[in-house]
Amino acid sequence: MESENGKIRVVLIGAGRFGSKRAAAVSKSPRCTLTVVADPNLQAAKVLADQFACRATDEWKSAVSQEDVDAVVVSTPTYRL
């Protein structure tokens, strides 16, 4: 499912170094829009979300279950799995 403007609405889980690179990649795509950044460190999520004009949360489960989400990018360290 896509938004009214035809863009895929993406949630990013992980606001660290690789998360910020993936956020930039999503934002550069003409087919996607970053909707939410989720990270256990809410301040980190807010900083990244502010850069890309989207929402921030520290609850990944609520982020991925929102109605305005079409895709999820997981960018977390492997030791957190």
Buried (B, 14 or more C-beta within 10 A) or exposed (E): EEEEEEBBBBBBBBBBEEBBEBBEEBBEEEEBBBBBBBBBEBEBBBBBBEBBEBBBBBBBEEBBEEEEBBBBBBBBEEEEE
